[in-house]
Amino acid sequence: MTREHSRTVLHLSRDDRLIAAVGGAVAHFAERVGMEDVARNLLTGALEDLCRQTLPLLNGNEDGDGLDVAIEDFDDRLQISVEHRGEAQPSVGVESFIAECTRESDHRLTGVHLIRTVDRVEYDARNGSIRTTLVKYLQLGTNGR
């Protein structure tokens, strides 16, 4: 059975205290679509880490005043996009992916950490807008889909 696709966009100012609220919204979406607790917690943690690491990139950036976080649910996946204005840089976590393949880091969000917590990471930079998207697929059949 298919259900209606929904999309919610939240705007975070440069105040990192709002990150927990966005994490809560993602957890709500994940629970609503039947995502298991472990997967939901990993996805929420990855998003919060991504936001925490992206917010400092906005300091001194007059083109943007925060982050837009879009949460979308589909029949087969949950997709969260974090977008901000600024100069194109390597995707958060991706620039350290190769170096972190051989060792873990508790201090930075790494490509290895993202790959372990979500199923797909997309990065797009065009026209001064930078978007990183985290995709987590649902396990079909476990919740009636």
MDTraj code that builds the backbone (N, CA, C; nanometers):
import mdtraj as md
import numpy as np

residues = "MET THR ARG GLU HIS SER ARG THR VAL LEU HIS LEU SER ARG ASP ASP ARG LEU ILE ALA ALA VAL GLY GLY ALA VAL ALA HIS PHE ALA GLU ARG VAL GLY MET GLU ASP VAL ALA ARG ASN LEU LEU THR GLY ALA LEU GLU ASP LEU CYS ARG GLN THR LEU PRO LEU LEU ASN GLY ASN GLU ASP GLY ASP GLY LEU ASP VAL ALA ILE GLU ASP PHE ASP ASP ARG LEU GLN ILE SER VAL GLU HIS ARG GLY GLU ALA GLN PRO SER VAL GLY VAL GLU SER PHE ILE ALA GLU CYS THR ARG GLU SER ASP HIS ARG LEU THR GLY VAL HIS LEU ILE ARG THR VAL ASP ARG VAL GLU TYR ASP ALA ARG ASN GLY SER ILE ARG THR THR LEU VAL LYS TYR LEU GLN LEU GLY THR ASN GLY ARG".split()
xyz = np.array([
    [0.0831, -0.1162, 0.0000],
    [0.0000, 0.0000, 0.0000],
    [0.0888, 0.1241, 0.0000],
    [0.0577, 0.2160, -0.0882],
    [0.1336, 0.3403, -0.0906],
    [0.0621, 0.4446, -0.0055],
    [0.1375, 0.5376, 0.0422],
    [0.0793, 0.6458, 0.1205],
    [0.1259, 0.7771, 0.0609],
    [0.0657, 0.8837, 0.1053],
    [0.0973, 1.0144, 0.0508],
    [0.2355, 1.0598, 0.0971],
    [0.3103, 1.1123, 0.0035],
    [0.4426, 1.1684, 0.0297],
    [0.4251, 1.2985, 0.1087],
    [0.5104, 1.3204, 0.2083],
    [0.5043, 1.4468, 0.2811],
    [0.6435, 1.5079, 0.2893],
    [0.6452, 1.6402, 0.3025],
    [0.7707, 1.7160, 0.3080],
    [0.7533, 1.8292, 0.4070],
    [0.8495, 1.8429, 0.4967],
    [0.8503, 1.9517, 0.5937],
    [0.9861, 2.0202, 0.5858],
    [0.9856, 2.1533, 0.5831],
    [1.1107, 2.2286, 0.5810],
    [1.1194, 2.3107, 0.7088],
    [1.2313, 2.2944, 0.7787],
    [1.2581, 2.3692, 0.9009],
    [1.3779, 2.4596, 0.8768],
    [1.3737, 2.5783, 0.9328],
    [1.4860, 2.6707, 0.9186],
    [1.5557, 2.6849, 1.0531],
    [1.6858, 2.6624, 1.0541],
    [1.7667, 2.6808, 1.1741],
    [1.8455, 2.8085, 1.1596],
    [1.8336, 2.8953, 1.2571],
    [1.9218, 3.0113, 1.2599],
    [2.0602, 2.9611, 1.2986],
    [2.1496, 3.0501, 1.3213],
    [2.2866, 3.0096, 1.3565],
    [2.2982, 2.9599, 1.5000],
    [2.1874, 2.9450, 1.5681],
    [2.1855, 2.9006, 1.7078],
    [2.1835, 2.7479, 1.7129],
    [2.2906, 2.6866, 1.7598],
    [2.3009, 2.5405, 1.7597],
    [2.2074, 2.4730, 1.8597],
    [2.1405, 2.5501, 1.9453],
    [2.0437, 2.4907, 2.0375],
    [1.9205, 2.4384, 1.9633],
    [1.9002, 2.4808, 1.8399],
    [1.7851, 2.4366, 1.7615],
    [1.8063, 2.2988, 1.6979],
    [1.9283, 2.2496, 1.7006],
    [1.9592, 2.1217, 1.6368],
    [1.8795, 2.0079, 1.6997],
    [1.8635, 2.0087, 1.8300],
    [1.7875, 1.9029, 1.8970],
    [1.6422, 1.8999, 1.8490],
    [1.5847, 2.0163, 1.8199],
    [1.4469, 2.0218, 1.7705],
    [1.4356, 1.9570, 1.6324],
    [1.5336, 1.9816, 1.5479],
    [1.5331, 1.9199, 1.4153],
    [1.5502, 1.7689, 1.4287],
    [1.6377, 1.7264, 1.5199],
    [1.6541, 1.5836, 1.5467],
    [1.5233, 1.5210, 1.5921],
    [1.4494, 1.5925, 1.6754],
    [1.3197, 1.5435, 1.7211],
    [1.2200, 1.5303, 1.6074],
    [1.2220, 1.6255, 1.5154],
    [1.1320, 1.6184, 1.3995],
    [1.1657, 1.4981, 1.3121],
    [1.2941, 1.4733, 1.2900],
    [1.3354, 1.3580, 1.2102],
    [1.2962, 1.2282, 1.2805],
    [1.3154, 1.2230, 1.4119],
    [1.2761, 1.1040, 1.4879],
    [1.1258, 1.0791, 1.4745],
    [1.0466, 1.1857, 1.4761],
    [0.9013, 1.1725, 1.4590],
    [0.8675, 1.1143, 1.3218],
    [0.9275, 1.1686, 1.2165],
    [0.9044, 1.1172, 1.0808],
    [0.9440, 0.9706, 1.0738],
    [1.0607, 0.9376, 1.1286],
    [1.1113, 0.7999, 1.1221],
    [1.0178, 0.7044, 1.1951],
    [0.9686, 0.7449, 1.3093],
    [0.8757, 0.6594, 1.3834],
    [0.7444, 0.6434, 1.3069],
    [0.6983, 0.7515, 1.2486],
    [0.5718, 0.7487, 1.1741],
    [0.5754, 0.6526, 1.0548],
    [0.6918, 0.6413, 0.9895],
    [0.7025, 0.5508, 0.8743],
    [0.7438, 0.4102, 0.9153],
    [0.7600, 0.3876, 1.0467],
    [0.7887, 0.2532, 1.0948],
    [0.9347, 0.2143, 1.0986],
    [1.0240, 0.3117, 1.1006],
    [1.1662, 0.2804, 1.1066],
    [1.1990, 0.2237, 1.2445],
    [1.2831, 0.1230, 1.2468],
    [1.3233, 0.0611, 1.3733],
    [1.4024, 0.1595, 1.4592],
    [1.3996, 0.1369, 1.5907],
    [1.4634, 0.2279, 1.6859],
    [1.6106, 0.2518, 1.6554],
    [1.6848, 0.1466, 1.6289],
    [1.8286, 0.1606, 1.6044],
    [1.8534, 0.2468, 1.4812],
    [1.7832, 0.2181, 1.3720],
    [1.7996, 0.2954, 1.2489],
    [1.7574, 0.4404, 1.2711],
    [1.6492, 0.4606, 1.3442],
    [1.6001, 0.5966, 1.3719],
    [1.7038, 0.6751, 1.4520],
    [1.7616, 0.6124, 1.5527],
    [1.8617, 0.6807, 1.6344],
    [1.9886, 0.7125, 1.5559],
    [2.0306, 0.6212, 1.4694],
    [2.1490, 0.6470, 1.3863],
    [2.1245, 0.7626, 1.2900],
    [2.0069, 0.7635, 1.2271],
    [1.9736, 0.8700, 1.1327],
    [1.9659, 1.0045, 1.2036],
    [1.8983, 1.0079, 1.3171],
    [1.8857, 1.1322, 1.3931],
    [2.0227, 1.1824, 1.4379],
    [2.1069, 1.0926, 1.4867],
    [2.2416, 1.1307, 1.5279],
    [2.3249, 1.1839, 1.4131],
    [2.3153, 1.1191, 1.2963],
    [2.3908, 1.1648, 1.1793],
    [2.3458, 1.3046, 1.1376],
    [2.2146, 1.3286, 1.1384],
    [2.1643, 1.4610, 1.1017],
    [2.2117, 1.5670, 1.2007],
    [2.2025, 1.5376, 1.3290],
    [2.2458, 1.6348, 1.4288],
    [2.3950, 1.6648, 1.4151],
    [2.4753, 1.5616, 1.3902],
    [2.6190, 1.5827, 1.3680],
    [2.6436, 1.6677, 1.2443],
    [2.5706, 1.6398, 1.1373],
    [2.5847, 1.7166, 1.0132],
    [2.5513, 1.8633, 1.0379],
    [2.4426, 1.8901, 1.1082],
    [2.4048, 2.0287, 1.1375],
    [2.5094, 2.0969, 1.2253],
    [2.5574, 2.0274, 1.3282],
    [2.6591, 2.0842, 1.4176],
    [2.7869, 2.1198, 1.3425],
    [2.8221, 2.0382, 1.2451],
    [2.9454, 2.0641, 1.1706],
    [2.9235, 2.1688, 1.0625],
    [2.8016, 2.1839, 1.0140],
    [2.7738, 2.2797, 0.9074],
    [2.7529, 2.4207, 0.9608],
    [2.6910, 2.4375, 1.0756],
    [2.6642, 2.5714, 1.1295],
    [2.7879, 2.6611, 1.1378],
    [2.9042, 2.6116, 1.1826],
    [3.0210, 2.6996, 1.1881],
    [3.0648, 2.7502, 1.0498],
    [3.0286, 2.6802, 0.9438],
    [3.0631, 2.7257, 0.8096],
    [2.9884, 2.8528, 0.7732],
    [2.8823, 2.8838, 0.8460],
    [2.8012, 3.0015, 0.8175],
    [2.8581, 3.1276, 0.8792],
    [2.9480, 3.1161, 0.9752],
    [3.0038, 3.2339, 1.0411],
    [3.0700, 3.3255, 0.9401],
    [3.0296, 3.4490, 0.9408],
    [3.0863, 3.5456, 0.8479],
    [3.0293, 3.5359, 0.7089],
    [2.9355, 3.4462, 0.6858],
    [2.8754, 3.4311, 0.5544],
    [2.7520, 3.5194, 0.5454],
    [2.7650, 3.6312, 0.4765],
    [2.6534, 3.7249, 0.4669],
    [2.5472, 3.6792, 0.3686],
    [2.5784, 3.5808, 0.2848],
    [2.4812, 3.5322, 0.1867],
    [2.3727, 3.4469, 0.2506],
    [2.3992, 3.3894, 0.3657],
    [2.3026, 3.2989, 0.4258],
    [2.2865, 3.3266, 0.5728],
    [2.1687, 3.2965, 0.6240],
    [2.1457, 3.3257, 0.7647],
    [2.1123, 3.2007, 0.8434],
    [2.1407, 3.0852, 0.7923],
    [2.1144, 2.9623, 0.8643],
    [2.1051, 2.8430, 0.7718],
    [2.0452, 2.7381, 0.8242],
    [2.0292, 2.6137, 0.7489],
    [1.8815, 2.5868, 0.7247],
    [1.8509, 2.5344, 0.6083],
    [1.7181, 2.4815, 0.5819],
    [1.7294, 2.3301, 0.5832],
    [1.6453, 2.2654, 0.6617],
    [1.6448, 2.1201, 0.6715],
    [1.5103, 2.0708, 0.6191],
    [1.5142, 1.9949, 0.5095],
    [1.3924, 1.9388, 0.4507],
    [1.3846, 1.7906, 0.4854],
    [1.2730, 1.7504, 0.5424],
    [1.2492, 1.6109, 0.5794],
    [1.1395, 1.5588, 0.4890],
    [1.1696, 1.4529, 0.4143],
    [1.0723, 1.3965, 0.3212],
    [1.0580, 1.2471, 0.3456],
    [0.9338, 1.1997, 0.3419],
    [0.9133, 1.0561, 0.3509],
    [0.8523, 1.0059, 0.2213],
    [0.9023, 0.8919, 0.1790],
    [0.8563, 0.8243, 0.0583],
    [0.8154, 0.6833, 0.0998],
    [0.7591, 0.6072, 0.0078],
    [0.7186, 0.4709, 0.0400],
    [0.8362, 0.3839, 0.0821],
    [0.9546, 0.4118, 0.0288],
    [1.0686, 0.3236, 0.0530],
    [1.1836, 0.3863, 0.1311],
    [1.1726, 0.5171, 0.1655],
    [1.2873, 0.5825, 0.2296],
    [1.2461, 0.7104, 0.3023],
    [1.3359, 0.7541, 0.3876],
    [1.3276, 0.8839, 0.4522],
    [1.4486, 0.9618, 0.4031],
    [1.4275, 1.0864, 0.3642],
    [1.5325, 1.1660, 0.3028],
    [1.5382, 1.3012, 0.3738],
    [1.6574, 1.3388, 0.4200],
    [1.6759, 1.4653, 0.4901],
    [1.7836, 1.5449, 0.4190],
    [1.7492, 1.6674, 0.3767],
    [1.8438, 1.7545, 0.3078],
    [1.8758, 1.8740, 0.3953],
    [2.0037, 1.9044, 0.4077],
    [2.0506, 2.0213, 0.4811],
    [2.1097, 2.1161, 0.3776],
    [2.0534, 2.2368, 0.3698],
    [2.0944, 2.3310, 0.2655],
    [2.1293, 2.4660, 0.3262],
    [2.2347, 2.5279, 0.2713],
    [2.2720, 2.6627, 0.3123],
    [2.3375, 2.7345, 0.1957],
    [2.3475, 2.8649, 0.2070],
    [2.4128, 2.9462, 0.1051],
    [2.5597, 2.9595, 0.1414],
    [2.6437, 2.9666, 0.0416],
    [2.7852, 2.9864, 0.0687],
    [2.8723, 2.9360, -0.0437],
    [2.9995, 2.9410, -0.0192],
    [3.0992, 2.8958, -0.1150],
    [3.1043, 2.7437, -0.1153],
    [3.1073, 2.6862, -0.2345],
    [3.1133, 2.5404, -0.2461],
    [3.2400, 2.4882, -0.1804],
    [3.2222, 2.3888, -0.0956],
    [3.3316, 2.3230, -0.0260],
    [3.3081, 2.1737, -0.0371],
    [3.4081, 2.0936, -0.0050],
    [3.3827, 1.9495, -0.0040],
    [3.2688, 1.9183, 0.0915],
    [3.1923, 1.8172, 0.0589],
    [3.0802, 1.7778, 0.1424],
    [3.1269, 1.7465, 0.2832],
    [3.0442, 1.7851, 0.3805],
    [3.0765, 1.7568, 0.5200],
    [3.0967, 1.6070, 0.5357],
    [3.2104, 1.5675, 0.5882],
    [3.2389, 1.4265, 0.6077],
    [3.3131, 1.3637, 0.4909],
    [3.2847, 1.4077, 0.3694],
    [3.3449, 1.3442, 0.2520],
    [3.4927, 1.3775, 0.2415],
    [3.5305, 1.5017, 0.2776],
    [3.6705, 1.5410, 0.2641],
    [3.7621, 1.4580, 0.3522],
    [3.7066, 1.4005, 0.4567],
    [3.7903, 1.3211, 0.5465],
    [3.7677, 1.1708, 0.5306],
    [3.6934, 1.1328, 0.4297],
    [3.6549, 0.9928, 0.4150],
    [3.7757, 0.8998, 0.4018],
    [3.8666, 0.9302, 0.3112],
    [3.9799, 0.8419, 0.2866],
    [4.0700, 0.8329, 0.4097],
    [4.1012, 0.9473, 0.4702],
    [4.1890, 0.9461, 0.5868],
    [4.1271, 0.8698, 0.7024],
    [3.9965, 0.8753, 0.7150],
    [3.9309, 0.8112, 0.8279],
    [3.9010, 0.6633, 0.8041],
    [3.9273, 0.6133, 0.6845],
    [3.9060, 0.4709, 0.6583],
    [3.9958, 0.3851, 0.7478],
    [4.1101, 0.4394, 0.7857],
    [4.2045, 0.3622, 0.8647],
    [4.1955, 0.3886, 1.0138],
    [4.1284, 0.4969, 1.0538],
    [4.1147, 0.5255, 1.1962],
    [3.9839, 0.5997, 1.2210],
    [3.9327, 0.5832, 1.3400],
    [3.8082, 0.6493, 1.3787],
    [3.8385, 0.7856, 1.4398],
    [3.7400, 0.8752, 1.4367],
    [3.7533, 1.0060, 1.4990],
    [3.6263, 1.0367, 1.5753],
    [3.6398, 1.0806, 1.6985],
    [3.5239, 1.1211, 1.7778],
    [3.4978, 1.2704, 1.7646],
    [3.5822, 1.3415, 1.6922],
    [3.5741, 1.4865, 1.6905],
    [3.5080, 1.5434, 1.5659],
    [3.5053, 1.4713, 1.4580],
    [3.4462, 1.5227, 1.3344],
    [3.3548, 1.4181, 1.2735],
    [3.2525, 1.4672, 1.2071],
    [3.1675, 1.3793, 1.1287],
    [3.2499, 1.3343, 1.0095],
    [3.2640, 1.2055, 0.9911],
    [3.3475, 1.1549, 0.8833],
    [3.2625, 1.0800, 0.7814],
    [3.3181, 1.0630, 0.6625],
    [3.2492, 0.9865, 0.5596],
    [3.2196, 0.8448, 0.6051],
    [3.3124, 0.7840, 0.6779],
    [3.2919, 0.6485, 0.7275],
    [3.1721, 0.6450, 0.8216],
    [3.1640, 0.7425, 0.9110],
    [3.0512, 0.7487, 1.0051],
    [2.9195, 0.7643, 0.9286],
    [2.9160, 0.8509, 0.8298],
    [2.7931, 0.8694, 0.7519],
    [2.7520, 0.7409, 0.6807],
    [2.8471, 0.6737, 0.6189],
    [2.8153, 0.5511, 0.5459],
    [2.7636, 0.4432, 0.6405],
    [2.8109, 0.4427, 0.7634],
    [2.7644, 0.3435, 0.8615],
    [2.6256, 0.3756, 0.9161],
    [2.5821, 0.5001, 0.9080],
    [2.4560, 0.5384, 0.9702],
    [2.3421, 0.5612, 0.8721],
    [2.3729, 0.5928, 0.7482],
    [2.2697, 0.6126, 0.6467],
    [2.3022, 0.5267, 0.5256],
    [2.2060, 0.5155, 0.4348],
    [2.2269, 0.4300, 0.3177],
    [2.2867, 0.5035, 0.1988],
    [2.2647, 0.6341, 0.1933],
    [2.3175, 0.7111, 0.0802],
    [2.3393, 0.8551, 0.1245],
    [2.4474, 0.9152, 0.0751],
    [2.4769, 1.0556, 0.1007],
    [2.4917, 1.1234, -0.0347],
    [2.4183, 1.2332, -0.0542],
    [2.4277, 1.3096, -0.1786],
    [2.4766, 1.4499, -0.1450],
    [2.5527, 1.5076, -0.2358],
    [2.6046, 1.6432, -0.2168],
    [2.5882, 1.7185, -0.3469],
    [2.5362, 1.8404, -0.3364],
    [2.5155, 1.9217, -0.4560],
    [2.5458, 2.0672, -0.4223],
    [2.6241, 2.1315, -0.5058],
    [2.6549, 2.2737, -0.4873],
    [2.6354, 2.3430, -0.6213],
    [2.5383, 2.4335, -0.6238],
    [2.5182, 2.5120, -0.7453],
    [2.4493, 2.6434, -0.7117],
    [2.4856, 2.7448, -0.7890],
    [2.4282, 2.8787, -0.7736],
    [2.4381, 2.9312, -0.6297],
    [2.5483, 2.9011, -0.5630],
    [2.5702, 2.9517, -0.4284],
    [2.4952, 2.8780, -0.3191],
    [2.4273, 2.7697, -0.3541],
    [2.3533, 2.6908, -0.2570],
    [2.4194, 2.5535, -0.2432],
    [2.4385, 2.5105, -0.1193],
    [2.5051, 2.3836, -0.0921],
    [2.4061, 2.2929, -0.0200],
    [2.3871, 2.1724, -0.0726],
    [2.2915, 2.0784, -0.0134],
    [2.3577, 1.9433, 0.0082],
    [2.3453, 1.8919, 0.1306],
    [2.3861, 1.7563, 0.1636],
    [2.2599, 1.6805, 0.2009],
    [2.2389, 1.5643, 0.1393],
    [2.1180, 1.4858, 0.1624],
    [2.1548, 1.3497, 0.2191],
    [2.0867, 1.3133, 0.3275],
    [2.1027, 1.1822, 0.3898],
    [1.9789, 1.0999, 0.3555],
    [2.0000, 0.9770, 0.3083],
    [1.8895, 0.8890, 0.2700],
    [1.8988, 0.7609, 0.3514],
    [1.7874, 0.7238, 0.4117],
    [1.7784, 0.5973, 0.4861],
    [1.6596, 0.5201, 0.4303],
    [1.6866, 0.4010, 0.3752],
    [1.5805, 0.3189, 0.3177],
    [1.5066, 0.2430, 0.4271],
    [1.3780, 0.2250, 0.4063],
    [1.2953, 0.1498, 0.4999],
    [1.3061, 0.0028, 0.4662],
    [1.2976, -0.0800, 0.5667],
    [1.2961, -0.2234, 0.5421],
    [1.1520, -0.2607, 0.5102],
    [1.1261, -0.2836, 0.3830],
    [0.9904, -0.3107, 0.3387],
    [0.9437, -0.4470, 0.3913],
    [0.8172, -0.4529, 0.4240],
    [0.7591, -0.5777, 0.4703],
    [0.7514, -0.5893, 0.6205],
    [0.8309, -0.5117, 0.6950],
    [0.8287, -0.5236, 0.8392],
    [0.7156, -0.4452, 0.9026],
    [0.6637, -0.3475, 0.8298],
    [0.5567, -0.2662, 0.8878],
    [0.4365, -0.2554, 0.7937],
    [0.4155, -0.3574, 0.7153],
    [0.2997, -0.3603, 0.6284],
    [0.3204, -0.2985, 0.4923],
    [0.4405, -0.2508, 0.4625],
    [0.4647, -0.1916, 0.3304],
    [0.5476, -0.2846, 0.2456],
])
top = md.Topology()
chain = top.add_chain()
for i, resn in enumerate(residues, 1):
    res = top.add_residue(resn, chain, resSeq=i)
    for name in ("N", "CA", "C"):
        top.add_atom(name, md.element.get_by_symbol(name[0]), res)
traj = md.Trajectory(xyz[None], top)
